[in-house]
Amino acid sequence: MCLMVKCALCVHLIYSDIVQRSREELKAIRETNPGLKPTLAIIQVCLCAIEEILRLNEDSRVYGIFLHLPQSFLSKSVRNAIKPQKDVDGVSDLNVGRVVLGDQRDGFASPIAGAVLEMLARHGVYLFMAVLVGVEGPLKATLQFLLQNNGMMVQTCQWSSKHLQKQIMDSDVVILLETDHKGLPPTWLRPGVAVINLSSALMEGTFIQSKDIKHGSHYNSCFLLLRSSRRWIQEQQYQPWRLHPLKLQPLSPVPSDIEISRAQTPKPISQLAQEVGLLPEELEAYGNTKAKVHLSLLNRLQHQPNGKYVLVAGITPTPLGEGKSTVTIGLVQALSAHLKLNSFACLRQPSQGPTFGVKGGAAGGGYAQVIPMEEFNLHLTGDIHAITAANNLVAAAIDARILHEATQSDKALYSRLVPSVNGVRCFSPIQMARLQRLGINKSDPSDLTPEEVRAFVRLDLDPEKVTWQRVIDTNDRFLRKITVGQANTEKGNARQTQFDIAVASEIMAILALTDGLADMRARLGRMVVGSSRNGQPITADDLGVTGALAVLMKDAIKPTLMQTLEGTPVFVHAGPFANIAHGNSSVLADKLALKLVGEEGFVVTEAGFGADIGMEKFFNIKCRTSGLKPDVVVLVATVRALKMHGGGPNVTAGVPLPKEYISENLQLVADGCSNLKKQIQIAHLFGVPVVVALNAFKTDTQAEIDLVCRIAEASGASAAVQCHHWSRGGRGSVELAQAVKKVASQKNYFQFLYNLQDSVVEKIRTIAQKVYGADDIELSPEAQAKIDYYNQQGFGALPICMAKTHLSLSHMPEKKGVPTGFILPIRDIRASIGAGFIYPLVGTMSTMPGLPTRPCFYDIDLDPVTEEIKGLF
C-alpha cells in the first residue's frame, strides 16, 4: 500500500538521513585517508560562471563543483562546462547520458533523484504509474530513466497541460516542481497516491541554504563532498588494465620500417592512457600520438607493489648490429598482446645527431617498432632541446661572469649583482644560499664588510679550468675545438673550448637519474662547471643559475607515453650515451611503469651498447640511485655478430657482406660465442639470471642457431631462444616472453660489484679486471692528480662511470671476442657531481661525433603535398 505524501517533508527527512550517514562516512574516510582534503566549489554568481568553472576544473584541490544558480541561468553551456568527474549534482549532458546508458563509473547522477528513489523504496512503492509535473532539464531526464529502470511507467507534463488532471488522477506517484504554482487541488489526488514535492528542495534551500554556504556547514555540501571523495578515492586506486592490442598483419618480404609504421594506425594516446590506468589529469597531450605523464602518478600509486623489472643488454656491438631495441619492443608486444600480461617498454630518446648521421633512428625495426617512428626519432616532446637550452645557459653564464669579474671592481659588481629596486636592496634566495656556503650569516646587503663583498662577488673562475662545454644535437666534428670571445666587445677574454653532442651533457645524465623536481633542482645546483684560481669547485648554484635551469627542465622531467605497433605502451625518456655517460633511460620512467603494470606485470628497459658498458652502469649507477632491483637480464646476440667476434672479416657500409656472414660457418660461431659467454658471466657477477635472445636473420641456419643456444645454456644462461619479432611482431617473440616470465619468477641474489666506500682507484680496478678482463689499470699523472683533488673535495665515494669504447671489452676497438693480457689506460678522470658519478676517460673518447662521407640525410626528404617524411629509418 502506498503512502500519501503532500509536501516536501518526507523528501527532506529522507535527505537528512542520507546526509547524516554521509557525515559519518566522510568522517571515517578522512580518518583512513589523512591526506584527503576534499573541497566542494559552489558557484552562486552568474557573471563569468563558465570561466570560473573552467578554472575549477583544472584545480586539483577541488573535488566537486555545484551550481547553486537560478534555473534560468543553468544553460546547456554552463552545465556542460563542468568536468563530468567533478559534476557532483549530475547536471551535465554527459553525466545524464551515462545514467541512461547505465554507466556511472566516470560521473555522477542527481542526488535529488537518488533521494526520491530511496524514499519510494522505503515506502514500498514499486511497479506503478508515475508522473513528473513541471520537472525539466537534467533532473527530468535522470528521474525518468531511473524510475523506468525500477519498473515504473513514467509520464511527463507541464502545469499548463490540458491533460494535467487526468494524468495525475491516473498516477500512483506524482513528483512535482511547483515553481510559481500553488500545488494541486486535493480532489485531483486519488486515495493512496504518493506526492513528492521537490520545490522546497530546489527553490527554498532545503538542500542548500545561503547562510549555511557562508559557513561551509550545510548538510548538502557534506553529502556532495562524500560523493566526490568516494570518486576521488576510487580513482586513486590502481586501475586494472583494459588494453586493446592493435592487429598486426606482417607481410613478406618485410617492407621498410617507415612503410610498416605508416601502415599501422596508432590509437589516440588518451585511449591508450585510459587503457593502462592513467587518469585524464595525469596526461599532457602533445598531439594525438604522444603525451607527457605527470609525476603525481607516483604519489597516487605509492602503495602499489612493483612489477617485474627486466633489462635488455647485448653482446659487444659490431657494425652488423644486434637489435636490442627491436628485442625490447618485440618482447613487450609478446607479453601484452599475446600472453595478455601487462607490460611497459622504457626506452631512451634518440639523439638527432646519429639520426641524420650514420646510425639512423632508434625506434626498433620491422614489426617491432615504436610508432609513429618519425615522431619518436625527431623532436619528440622537446626534451633534448630543453637540455640544450639549459646547458648553454650555464655556458653563457660562465663566460659572462668571467668577463664581468675581469672588467669591474668589487663595488661595481656588488651594485649590479644586488641592485637597488625602488630604493630597496635585497639578496635573492639563491644569493642567500651562496652567502651561507661562504659562512656569511647576514641578510642585509649593507651589512657586508669589504672582504665579505669580495668573497661574495668573485667566483674567480680560472678560464683554463672551465670544464663545462656548450652542446648541440648535431654531429659536427668542427666544433670539437673552438675559440670563443674573439669579438672586441669581449675585451680580450678569448679562450679555447668545445661543443659536445647534447646527450653528453651532464643535465641529460641528471634527467635520467633524478627522482623528482626537488631532487633535479638540487642536482642541477651541484653541477661543477670549473675551478677557481685557488682550486675551489665552482657550481651552478654559485653562478646563480639553478632556478632558471629547473624552469627550463620542468616539462622535460615528465616521461613521454607512446605505443608499439601492436598498441602496447612505451615510455620514452632521457637519452644518455653509454660510452660517455651511463647509457640508460630514466629512473622516473621505470618507476612509473613498474607501478602501472601491477605486481604481475613486466617493465622492460634497455641498456646501451654491450653488457660490459650499459648493463654494468645500469646495475652500479642506475639501480644504486633508484633502489630498484632487476629480476632478469635478456642478453641479445645475433649469429652474424658472433661470427665477427669469432674472427670474421671486417664489413664496409654499402658493400655486400662477405660470404662468411651469409653462409653456414659453425667454427666462427663457436669461437665468437666467447664474447656471449663473457657477457653472461658479467651479469652473474651481479647475481642476476640471464635469458639469451638470439635475434634471427634469414641467412642463419638451424645448426648455427642450435649451436648458439647450446653454448649459451652451457655458459650459465637460464634459457636461450631464437626470436623472429622483426618479421612477425610480438608473435615471433612469444617463446622469449614465456622464458622471461618463468625466469623472472625465480629468486635472484642481486648485488653491486663494489662498495662506494672503496677508493676511486680500487673501484676502477674492480671494473677493469672483473668486467673487462684487464690485468690491471694504468693511471696517467693527470688522472692521479684528479683523484687526489676529488678525494680532497669529498667526491671519492661516488660510483664510477667508465668512458670507454663500446666496440671492444678492452680499450682497443679493433679487438673483438674476449681480449686478454692488456693494461687498461686511464688517461684522465672527470666528475659529474650533479649526476652523481666520477667518469674515468679510457684512451681517446670523443664527445662530439662527426658526419661520415655519406650521412643519412642524403635520403631524408619531405613531400610538400602530404607532409610525409621520406627516407627515415
C-alpha positions in Angstrom: 0.0 0.0 0.0 1.4 3.4 -0.9 1.9 6.3 1.5 0.2 9.7 0.9 2.8 12.5 1.0 1.5 16.0 0.3 4.7 18.1 1.0 8.4 18.0 0.7 8.8 17.0 4.4 9.3 13.3 3.6 11.9 14.0 1.0 13.5 16.4 3.4 13.6 13.7 6.1 15.0 11.1 3.7 17.6 13.5 2.5 18.5 14.5 6.1 19.0 10.8 6.9 21.2 10.4 3.8 23.3 13.4 4.8 23.7 12.2 8.3 25.0 8.9 7.0 27.2 10.9 4.7 28.7 12.8 7.5 29.6 9.6 9.3 31.1 8.0 6.2 33.0 11.1 5.3 34.5 11.2 8.8 35.5 7.6 8.5 37.1 8.3 5.1 39.1 11.2 6.5 40.4 9.1 9.3 41.6 6.3 7.0 42.9 8.9 4.4 44.6 11.6 6.5 45.9 13.3 3.3 42.4 13.7 1.9 41.2 17.3 2.0 38.0 17.4 -0.1 36.9 20.8 -1.3 33.5 21.5 -2.9 33.3 24.6 -5.0 29.8 26.2 -5.1 29.1 28.7 -7.8 26.4 31.3 -6.8 27.3 34.2 -9.1 26.2 34.0 -12.8 28.7 36.5 -14.1 31.7 34.7 -15.7 30.4 31.4 -14.4 31.8 29.4 -17.3 35.3 30.9 -16.9 35.2 30.1 -13.2 34.1 26.5 -13.9 36.9 26.0 -16.4 39.4 27.3 -13.8 38.0 25.0 -11.1 38.1 22.0 -13.5 41.9 22.3 -13.5 42.3 22.9 -9.8 43.4 19.6 -8.3 42.3 20.8 -4.8 38.7 20.9 -5.9 36.9 17.5 -5.9 33.4 18.7 -6.9 31.6 21.6 -8.4 28.0 22.5 -7.5 25.9 25.1 -9.5 23.8 27.0 -7.0 22.2 29.2 -9.7 18.6 30.1 -10.6 17.2 27.6 -13.1 17.1 30.3 -15.8 20.9 30.6 -15.6 21.6 26.8 -15.8 22.1 26.9 -19.6 23.4 24.0 -21.5 26.8 25.7 -22.0 27.1 26.4 -18.2 26.2 22.8 -17.2 28.4 21.2 -19.8 31.4 23.3 -18.8 31.9 21.1 -15.7 34.1 18.1 -16.0 31.9 15.0 -15.5 34.1 13.7 -12.7 33.5 17.0 -10.8 29.8 17.4 -11.6 28.6 16.1 -8.3 25.0 17.2 -9.0 24.8 15.3 -12.2 23.6 18.1 -14.4 25.9 17.8 -17.4 24.7 16.1 -20.6 27.5 13.6 -20.4 26.6 12.5 -16.8 22.9 12.3 -17.7 23.8 10.3 -20.7 25.8 7.9 -18.6 22.8 7.4 -16.3 20.7 6.5 -19.3 23.4 4.0 -20.5 23.8 2.6 -17.0 27.5 3.6 -16.8 28.3 5.9 -13.9 31.9 4.9 -13.4 33.3 8.2 -14.5 30.4 10.6 -13.5 27.5 11.3 -11.1 23.7 11.0 -11.1 21.5 13.7 -9.5 21.4 13.3 -5.7 17.8 14.5 -5.6 16.8 11.7 -7.9 18.6 9.3 -5.7 16.7 10.6 -2.6 13.4 10.2 -4.4 14.2 6.6 -5.3 15.3 5.8 -1.7 12.1 7.3 -0.3 9.9 5.3 -2.7 11.8 2.2 -1.8 11.4 2.8 1.9 7.7 3.0 1.5 7.3 0.1 -0.8 6.3 2.0 -4.0 7.2 -0.4 -6.9 5.8 -1.1 -10.4 3.3 1.7 -10.6 2.5 4.7 -12.8 4.4 7.9 -12.1 4.0 11.4 -13.5 6.6 14.2 -13.4 4.9 17.6 -13.3 6.9 20.8 -14.1 10.2 18.9 -13.8 12.6 19.9 -16.5 16.2 19.6 -17.7 18.8 17.1 -16.4 16.7 16.2 -13.3 13.7 15.3 -15.5 15.8 13.0 -17.7 17.6 11.4 -14.8 14.4 10.8 -12.8 12.5 9.5 -15.8 15.2 6.9 -16.6 15.8 5.8 -13.0 12.1 5.3 -12.4 11.6 3.4 -15.6 14.6 1.3 -14.7 12.9 0.5 -11.4 9.8 -0.9 -13.2 7.6 2.2 -13.3 5.7 3.7 -16.2 6.5 7.4 -16.4 4.7 10.3 -18.0 5.8 13.9 -18.0 3.7 17.0 -18.4 3.7 20.8 -17.8 1.5 22.7 -15.4 -0.2 24.2 -18.4 -1.2 20.9 -20.0 -4.9 20.4 -20.6 -4.5 16.7 -19.6 -2.8 17.5 -16.3 -5.8 16.5 -14.1 -6.3 13.2 -15.9 -2.6 12.3 -15.8 -2.4 13.0 -12.1 -5.6 11.0 -11.3 -4.2 8.1 -13.3 -0.9 8.0 -11.4 0.3 6.3 -8.2 3.2 8.6 -7.8 3.2 12.3 -8.5 6.6 14.1 -8.5 6.2 17.8 -8.9 8.1 21.0 -9.0 5.7 23.9 -8.2 7.8 27.0 -9.1 5.1 29.7 -9.3 2.2 27.3 -8.9 0.4 26.7 -5.6 0.1 23.0 -5.8 -2.5 20.5 -6.7 -6.2 20.6 -5.8 -6.9 17.8 -3.2 -9.7 16.5 -5.3 -7.2 15.5 -8.1 -5.4 13.1 -5.8 -7.0 9.7 -5.5 -6.5 7.7 -2.2 -3.1 6.1 -1.7 -1.2 8.3 -4.2 2.3 9.4 -3.2 3.0 13.0 -3.9 6.6 14.2 -3.7 7.1 18.0 -3.9 10.7 18.9 -4.9 10.0 22.7 -4.8 11.4 23.5 -1.4 14.4 21.3 -2.2 15.3 23.3 -5.2 13.9 26.7 -4.5 13.8 27.4 -0.8 17.1 25.9 0.2 16.0 22.7 1.8 19.2 21.2 0.4 21.4 24.3 0.3 20.8 27.5 2.2 22.8 30.7 1.6 23.6 31.2 5.3 24.9 27.7 5.5 27.1 28.1 2.4 28.7 31.1 4.0 29.9 28.9 7.0 30.5 25.8 4.9 28.3 23.7 7.2 25.2 23.0 5.1 24.3 19.3 5.0 24.0 19.0 1.3 27.7 20.1 0.9 28.5 17.2 3.3 26.7 14.7 1.0 28.2 16.1 -2.2 31.7 16.1 -0.6 31.2 12.5 0.3 30.2 11.7 -3.3 33.3 13.5 -4.7 35.5 12.0 -2.0 34.3 8.5 -2.9 35.0 9.1 -6.5 38.5 10.6 -5.7 39.4 7.6 -3.6 38.2 5.2 -6.3 40.3 7.0 -8.9 43.4 6.9 -6.7 43.3 3.1 -6.6 45.2 1.0 -9.0 43.1 0.6 -12.2 43.2 -2.8 -13.9 44.3 -2.6 -17.5 41.7 -2.8 -20.3 44.3 -3.0 -23.1 43.0 -3.5 -26.6 46.0 -4.5 -28.8 46.2 -3.4 -32.4 46.1 -6.1 -35.0 49.3 -6.8 -36.9 49.4 -8.4 -40.4 53.0 -9.0 -41.2 54.0 -9.0 -44.9 56.7 -11.0 -46.7 59.1 -9.7 -47.8 59.2 -7.3 -44.8 58.7 -3.7 -46.0 60.8 -0.7 -44.9 60.5 0.4 -41.3 58.7 3.7 -42.2 56.3 1.8 -44.5 55.4 -0.5 -41.7 55.0 2.4 -39.3 52.7 4.3 -41.6 50.6 1.2 -42.4 49.5 1.0 -38.8 47.1 3.5 -37.3 48.0 4.2 -33.7 45.4 4.5 -31.0 44.7 8.0 -29.7 47.1 8.5 -26.9 44.3 9.4 -24.5 42.7 6.0 -25.2 46.0 4.1 -24.5 46.4 6.1 -21.3 42.9 5.2 -20.1 43.5 1.5 -21.0 46.6 1.3 -18.8 45.0 3.1 -15.8 46.2 6.7 -16.2 43.8 9.5 -15.1 43.0 12.3 -17.5 44.7 14.9 -15.2 47.9 12.8 -15.3 48.2 13.2 -19.0 49.6 16.2 -21.0 49.0 15.5 -24.7 51.4 16.6 -27.5 49.1 15.9 -30.4 47.2 12.6 -30.8 50.0 10.1 -30.5 52.3 11.1 -27.6 51.8 12.7 -24.2 53.7 13.6 -21.1 52.8 11.8 -17.9 52.7 13.7 -14.7 54.9 12.5 -11.8 51.9 12.8 -9.4 51.2 9.2 -10.5 54.0 8.1 -8.2 52.1 9.5 -5.2 48.8 8.1 -6.3 50.2 4.6 -6.6 52.8 4.8 -3.9 51.4 1.7 -2.1 51.1 -0.4 -5.3 53.6 -3.2 -5.5 56.1 -3.0 -8.4 56.0 -5.4 -11.3 58.9 -7.4 -12.6 62.0 -5.5 -13.8 63.7 -6.8 -17.0 66.9 -5.4 -18.5 67.7 -5.9 -22.2 71.5 -5.8 -22.8 73.7 -7.1 -25.6 77.0 -8.7 -26.6 79.8 -6.3 -27.6 78.4 -4.3 -30.6 79.6 -4.8 -34.1 78.7 -2.9 -37.4 76.4 -5.8 -38.2 74.0 -4.8 -35.3 72.4 -6.8 -32.6 68.9 -5.3 -32.3 68.4 -4.6 -28.6 65.7 -2.1 -29.3 63.8 -4.5 -31.6 64.1 -7.2 -28.9 62.8 -4.9 -26.3 59.8 -3.9 -28.3 59.1 -7.4 -29.6 59.2 -8.7 -26.0 56.6 -6.3 -24.7 54.4 -6.9 -27.7 54.6 -10.6 -27.0 53.9 -10.1 -23.3 51.0 -7.8 -23.6 49.4 -8.6 -27.0 49.9 -12.4 -26.9 50.4 -13.6 -23.4 47.9 -10.9 -22.0 50.4 -9.8 -19.3 50.7 -6.1 -18.5 54.0 -4.8 -19.8 55.7 -1.5 -20.5 58.8 -0.8 -22.6 61.1 2.0 -21.3 63.4 3.4 -24.0 65.8 6.3 -24.4 65.0 9.2 -26.7 67.4 9.1 -29.7 69.8 11.9 -30.4 69.2 13.6 -33.8 72.9 13.6 -34.4 73.1 9.9 -35.2 69.6 10.0 -36.8 71.0 12.3 -39.5 74.5 10.9 -39.4 75.2 7.2 -39.8 73.2 5.2 -37.3 69.7 6.2 -38.3 66.7 6.1 -35.9 66.2 4.1 -32.8 62.5 3.2 -32.8 63.2 -0.5 -33.3 62.6 -2.1 -36.7 60.5 -4.3 -38.9 57.3 -5.4 -37.0 58.8 -4.4 -33.6 58.7 -0.6 -33.6 57.5 2.4 -31.6 55.1 4.4 -33.7 54.9 7.0 -35.2 58.6 6.3 -35.8 59.3 9.7 -37.3 57.9 11.5 -34.2 60.0 9.2 -32.0 63.2 9.8 -33.9 62.9 13.6 -34.4 61.9 16.3 -31.9 59.5 14.1 -29.8 58.3 16.4 -27.0 61.4 18.7 -27.0 63.3 17.2 -24.0 66.7 17.3 -25.8 66.0 20.9 -26.9 65.3 21.8 -23.2 68.6 20.2 -22.2 70.4 22.1 -24.9 68.9 25.4 -23.8 69.7 24.7 -20.1 73.2 23.5 -20.8 74.1 26.5 -23.0 72.6 28.9 -20.4 75.2 27.6 -18.0 77.9 28.1 -20.6 76.8 31.6 -21.3 76.7 32.4 -17.6 80.2 31.2 -17.1 81.8 33.3 -19.8 79.7 36.4 -18.9 80.8 36.0 -15.2 84.5 35.7 -16.2 84.1 38.9 -18.4 82.3 41.0 -15.7 84.7 40.0 -12.9 87.7 40.8 -15.2 86.4 44.3 -16.1 84.7 45.6 -12.9 85.6 46.5 -9.3 84.2 44.7 -6.3 81.9 47.7 -5.6 80.6 47.8 -9.2 80.0 44.0 -9.3 78.1 44.2 -5.9 75.9 47.1 -7.0 74.9 45.2 -10.2 74.5 41.7 -8.6 72.4 43.2 -5.7 70.7 46.2 -7.3 68.5 48.7 -5.6 64.9 48.3 -6.7 62.6 51.1 -5.7 65.1 52.2 -3.1 65.4 48.7 -1.6 68.3 46.3 -1.9 67.9 42.6 -1.0 69.6 39.3 -1.8 67.7 36.8 -4.0 67.1 33.3 -2.4 70.0 31.7 -4.4 72.3 34.6 -3.3 71.3 33.9 0.3 72.3 30.3 -0.2 75.7 31.4 -1.6 76.3 33.6 1.5 75.5 30.7 3.7 78.0 28.4 1.9 80.6 31.2 2.4 79.8 31.3 6.1 78.4 34.8 5.9 75.3 34.8 8.1 73.9 38.2 7.1 70.8 39.1 5.1 71.1 42.9 4.8 73.3 43.8 1.8 74.6 46.9 3.6 76.0 44.9 6.5 78.7 43.0 4.5 82.3 44.0 5.1 84.5 44.8 2.0 86.2 41.3 2.5 82.7 39.6 2.6 81.6 41.6 -0.5 84.7 40.5 -2.4 84.2 36.8 -1.4 80.5 37.1 -2.5 81.0 38.8 -5.9 84.2 37.0 -7.1 83.9 33.4 -8.2 87.4 33.9 -9.7 86.9 31.1 -12.2 90.1 30.1 -13.9 89.4 30.2 -17.7 91.9 27.3 -18.1 89.9 25.1 -15.7 86.4 25.6 -17.0 85.1 22.0 -17.6 81.6 23.0 -18.8 81.1 22.8 -22.6 78.4 24.0 -24.9 76.2 21.4 -26.6 74.2 20.9 -29.8 72.2 17.9 -31.0 74.1 17.6 -34.3 77.1 15.5 -35.3 79.6 18.4 -36.1 83.3 17.5 -35.9 84.4 21.1 -36.5 83.0 22.0 -33.0 85.4 19.7 -31.2 87.7 22.6 -30.6 86.8 26.2 -31.0 87.7 29.7 -29.7 85.1 31.9 -28.1 85.2 35.6 -27.1 87.1 36.9 -30.1 84.9 40.0 -30.6 86.2 43.3 -29.5 83.2 43.6 -27.1 84.6 40.7 -25.0 87.7 42.8 -24.3 90.3 40.2 -24.9 88.7 37.4 -22.8 89.0 34.8 -25.5 89.5 31.1 -24.6 89.6 27.7 -26.2 86.6 25.4 -25.6 84.5 22.9 -27.5 81.0 21.6 -28.2 79.7 18.2 -27.1 76.7 16.3 -28.5 73.7 17.4 -26.5 73.1 13.9 -25.0 76.6 14.0 -23.4 75.5 17.0 -21.2 75.5 16.3 -17.5 72.0 17.7 -17.5 70.9 14.7 -19.6 72.5 12.4 -17.0 70.7 14.2 -14.2 67.4 13.9 -16.1 68.0 10.1 -16.3 68.9 9.6 -12.7 66.6 12.1 -10.8 63.6 11.0 -8.8 61.6 14.3 -8.9 61.6 18.0 -9.3 63.2 18.9 -5.9 65.9 16.3 -6.4 66.5 17.5 -10.0 66.9 21.1 -8.8 69.3 20.1 -6.1 71.4 18.1 -8.6 71.4 20.9 -11.1 72.7 23.2 -8.4 75.6 20.8 -7.5 76.9 20.7 -11.1 80.6 21.7 -11.0 81.4 23.9 -14.0 85.1 24.6 -13.3 87.6 25.6 -10.6 88.6 28.9 -9.1 92.2 30.0 -9.3 92.7 28.7 -5.8 91.4 25.3 -6.7 87.8 25.5 -5.3 85.0 23.9 -7.3 82.5 26.4 -8.8 78.9 25.2 -9.1 75.8 26.2 -10.9 74.5 27.4 -7.6 77.5 29.7 -7.4 76.6 31.1 -10.8 73.0 31.7 -9.6 71.5 29.9 -12.5 70.0 26.8 -10.8 66.4 28.1 -10.6 66.4 29.1 -14.2 67.7 25.6 -15.2 64.8 24.0 -13.2 62.3 26.2 -15.1 63.7 25.1 -18.4 63.6 21.4 -17.4 60.2 21.4 -15.6 58.4 19.7 -18.5 61.4 17.5 -19.7 61.3 15.7 -16.3 57.9 14.1 -17.3 58.3 10.8 -19.3 56.6 10.7 -22.8 54.0 8.0 -23.4 53.9 6.4 -26.9 52.9 2.9 -28.2 54.3 0.0 -30.2 53.0 -1.3 -33.5 50.6 -3.6 -31.5 49.3 -0.8 -29.3 51.2 -1.7 -26.2 52.6 1.2 -24.0 56.1 2.7 -24.2 57.7 5.3 -22.1 60.4 7.3 -23.9 62.6 9.4 -21.6 66.2 10.6 -21.4 68.9 9.5 -23.8 72.5 9.5 -22.3 75.1 7.7 -24.4 76.5 4.5 -22.8 80.1 5.0 -23.8 80.5 8.6 -22.5 77.6 8.5 -19.8 75.6 5.8 -18.1 73.5 4.9 -21.2 70.1 4.1 -19.7 66.6 5.6 -19.9 65.3 7.4 -16.8 64.7 6.2 -13.3 61.4 8.0 -13.3 60.1 6.3 -16.4 60.9 2.9 -14.9 59.3 3.8 -11.6 56.1 5.0 -13.2 55.9 1.9 -15.4 56.6 -0.5 -12.5 53.6 0.9 -10.6 51.3 0.9 -13.7 51.9 -2.7 -14.8 50.9 -4.1 -11.4 52.5 -6.8 -9.3 52.2 -9.5 -12.1 53.3 -7.1 -14.9 56.6 -6.5 -16.6 58.8 -3.4 -17.3 61.4 -4.0 -20.0 64.1 -1.4 -20.2 67.2 -1.3 -22.4 70.9 -0.6 -21.6 73.1 1.0 -24.2 75.8 -0.9 -26.2 77.2 -4.1 -24.7 76.6 -5.6 -21.3 80.1 -4.6 -20.2 79.1 -1.0 -20.6 75.4 -0.3 -20.4 74.5 -3.2 -18.1 77.3 -2.6 -15.7 76.3 1.1 -15.4 72.6 0.1 -15.1 73.5 -2.0 -12.1 76.2 0.0 -10.4 74.8 3.5 -11.1 71.1 3.4 -12.0 70.0 0.7 -9.6 72.1 2.2 -6.8 70.4 5.5 -7.4 66.8 4.2 -7.8 66.9 1.4 -5.2 65.3 -0.9 -7.8 66.4 -4.5 -8.3 66.3 -6.2 -11.7 64.7 -9.7 -11.9 66.3 -10.9 -15.2 68.6 -9.8 -17.9 67.8 -10.5 -21.6 71.1 -10.7 -23.4 70.8 -10.1 -27.2 73.0 -11.7 -29.8 73.0 -12.5 -33.5 74.7 -15.2 -35.4 76.3 -12.6 -37.7 77.8 -10.5 -34.8 79.1 -13.6 -33.1 80.9 -14.6 -36.3 82.7 -11.3 -36.3 83.7 -11.8 -32.7 85.0 -15.3 -33.8 87.4 -13.7 -36.3 85.1 -13.0 -39.3 86.3 -10.3 -41.8 85.5 -6.6 -41.4 82.5 -5.2 -43.2 82.1 -2.0 -45.1 78.9 0.1 -45.3 77.4 -0.2 -48.8 79.4 -3.2 -49.8 77.8 -6.7 -49.9 78.5 -8.9 -46.8 81.4 -11.4 -47.1 80.3 -15.0 -47.6 81.2 -15.9 -44.0 78.2 -13.9 -42.8 75.6 -15.4 -45.2 76.8 -19.0 -45.3 76.9 -21.6 -42.5 80.2 -21.4 -40.6 79.9 -23.2 -37.2 83.5 -22.7 -36.3 83.2 -18.9 -36.5 80.0 -19.1 -34.5 81.6 -21.3 -31.8 84.6 -19.0 -31.5 82.5 -15.9 -31.3 80.4 -17.3 -28.5 83.3 -16.5 -26.2 82.0 -12.9 -26.1 78.5 -14.1 -25.3 79.9 -16.3 -22.6 81.8 -13.4 -21.1 78.7 -11.2 -21.1 76.7 -13.9 -19.3 79.4 -14.1 -16.7 79.3 -10.3 -16.2 75.6 -10.5 -15.4 76.2 -13.3 -13.0 78.7 -11.1 -11.1 75.6 -9.1 -10.1 73.6 -12.2 -9.2 71.0 -11.7 -11.9 69.8 -14.6 -14.1 70.2 -14.4 -17.9 67.9 -15.3 -20.8 69.7 -15.2 -24.2 67.6 -13.8 -27.1 69.1 -14.8 -30.4 67.8 -12.2 -32.9 67.3 -14.4 -36.0 68.1 -13.5 -39.6 67.0 -15.3 -42.7 70.7 -16.2 -43.5 71.1 -18.1 -40.2 71.0 -21.9 -40.4 69.3 -24.0 -37.9 72.6 -25.7 -37.0 74.1 -22.2 -36.2 71.0 -21.2 -34.1 71.1 -24.5 -32.1 74.8 -24.2 -31.5 74.5 -20.7 -30.0 71.6 -21.8 -27.8 73.5 -24.8 -26.5 76.7 -22.8 -25.8 74.6 -20.1 -24.0 72.9 -22.5 -21.7 76.1 -24.4 -21.1 77.6 -21.0 -20.1 75.0 -20.4 -17.4 72.1 -18.8 -19.2 68.8 -19.9 -17.7 67.3 -20.1 -21.2 68.3 -19.3 -24.8 65.7 -18.8 -27.5 65.6 -17.6 -31.1 63.4 -14.6 -31.8 61.5 -13.5 -35.0 59.8 -10.3 -33.9 61.4 -8.3 -36.8 59.4 -10.3 -39.3 56.5 -11.4 -37.2 56.0 -8.8 -34.4 55.1 -10.0 -30.9 54.1 -13.4 -32.1 57.7 -14.0 -33.1 58.8 -13.4 -29.5 56.3 -15.4 -27.6 58.9 -18.1 -26.7 61.2 -15.4 -25.4 58.3 -13.9 -23.3 57.5 -17.2 -21.8 61.1 -17.8 -20.8 61.4 -14.3 -19.3 58.2 -14.9 -17.3 59.5 -18.1 -16.0 63.0 -16.9 -15.0 61.7 -13.6 -13.6 59.6 -15.5 -11.1 62.6 -17.2 -9.6 64.6 -15.7 -6.7 67.8 -13.9 -7.5 70.6 -12.5 -5.4 71.3 -9.1 -6.9 74.4 -7.3 -5.6 76.6 -4.4 -6.5 80.1 -5.0 -7.9 81.9 -2.7 -5.5 81.3 -0.7 -2.3 81.1 3.0 -2.6 83.5 3.4 0.3 86.2 1.7 -1.7 88.8 4.1 -3.1 88.4 5.5 -6.5 91.4 3.5 -7.8 90.0 0.3 -6.4 86.6 0.8 -7.9 88.1 1.5 -11.3 90.4 -1.6 -11.0 87.4 -3.8 -10.0 85.5 -2.8 -13.2 88.6 -3.2 -15.3 89.5 -6.6 -14.1 86.2 -8.3 -13.3 84.1 -6.8 -16.2 86.6 -6.0 -19.0 89.1 -8.8 -18.2 92.1 -6.4 -17.9 95.2 -7.5 -16.0 95.4 -4.1 -14.3 94.9 -0.4 -14.8 97.5 2.4 -15.5 96.8 5.9 -14.3 98.3 8.9 -16.1 99.8 11.6 -13.8 96.9 13.8 -14.7 94.4 11.1 -13.7 96.1 10.6 -10.4 96.1 14.3 -9.7 92.4 14.4 -10.4 91.8 11.5 -8.0 93.7 13.3 -5.3 91.7 16.5 -5.9 88.3 14.7 -5.9 89.2 12.9 -2.7 90.1 16.3 -1.1 86.8 17.8 -2.2 84.9 14.8 -0.7 83.8 13.2 -4.0 85.6 9.9 -3.5 82.5 8.0 -2.5 80.7 8.4 -5.8 80.1 5.5 -8.2 82.3 5.1 -11.3 81.0 5.7 -14.9 83.7 4.4 -17.3 84.0 6.4 -20.6 85.3 3.7 -22.9 84.9 2.5 -26.5 81.9 0.3 -26.9 83.4 -1.7 -29.7 85.6 -4.0 -27.5 85.7 -5.3 -24.0 89.2 -3.6 -24.0 90.1 0.0 -24.8 91.2 -1.2 -28.3 88.1 -1.0 -30.6 89.7 -3.5 -33.1 90.0 -6.2 -30.5 86.9 -8.4 -30.8 85.9 -11.5 -28.9 87.4 -11.6 -25.4 90.8 -9.7 -25.3 93.2 -10.7 -22.6 96.6 -9.7 -21.2 96.0 -5.9 -21.5 96.5 -3.0 -19.1 93.6 -0.5 -19.2 95.0 3.1 -19.5 93.2 5.8 -17.6 94.0 9.0 -19.4 92.0 11.4 -17.3 89.3 11.5 -14.7 86.4 13.9 -14.5 83.4 14.3 -12.2 79.7 14.8 -12.8 78.8 15.9 -9.3 75.2 16.8 -10.1 74.6 13.4 -11.8 76.5 11.8 -9.0 79.4 9.9 -10.6 83.1 10.1 -11.5 84.0 9.2 -15.0 87.4 8.0 -16.0 88.4 8.5 -19.6 89.9 5.3 -21.1 92.0 6.1 -24.2 90.8 8.8 -26.5 87.0 9.3 -26.3 85.2 11.9 -28.4 82.1 13.6 -27.0 81.2 15.0 -30.4 80.6 12.6 -33.3 81.3 13.6 -36.8 79.4 13.0 -40.1 80.5 10.3 -42.5 81.2 10.8 -46.2 77.6 9.9 -47.0 75.3 10.8 -44.0 71.7 9.5 -43.6 70.4 13.0 -44.5 71.0 12.3 -48.2 68.0 10.0 -48.2 65.7 12.1 -46.0 63.1 14.4 -47.6 59.6 15.8 -47.2 56.7 15.5 -49.5 55.4 19.1 -49.7 51.9 18.0 -50.5 51.3 15.2 -48.0 53.9 16.5 -45.5 55.1 12.9 -45.2 58.8 12.3 -44.3 60.8 10.1 -46.6 64.0 8.1 -46.1 64.0 8.0 -42.3 65.0 4.6 -40.9 
